[in-house]
């Protein structure tokens, strides 16, 4: 398996992340927003670096086989904390491994429950549904999502 590394955003050049977060195949599964430019990507990354300082949060750039693949994080949500995974289409098969690492982070950070919001453009994931304590349709920023509520303790007990 190809090695996955997680690096702090301050170790990544914003212009290197720009083509990934603007990738059309990826954007169709995210809340609609204007494409990033060299200014807005820096502002967005600075916001994620600030999120990193919130207790219970961790935001990282994802490198797969030495190549920048995207980003992931545990970040605040209106109802607790959520997992976000945003990786280039070329690396979509690595999402499960990234998710597993993030569940270890959730345990390390002391979370009892974590949410995973997937835009309604994504199929329902049976494996996640089996692990979730609850699955429901939610609306965030005017978009529909399937939200998986995952007990951190249960994740590791199964």
Secondary structure, DSSP 8 states (H G I E B T S, - for coil): ---EEEE-GGGS-HHHHHHHHT-HHHHTTS-------HHHHHHHHHHHHHHHTSTT-EEEEEEETTEEEEEEEEEEETTEEEEEEEE-GGGGGGHHHHHHHHHHHHHHTT-SEEEEEEETTS---HHHHHH-SEEEEEEETTEEEEEEEEEHHHHHH-
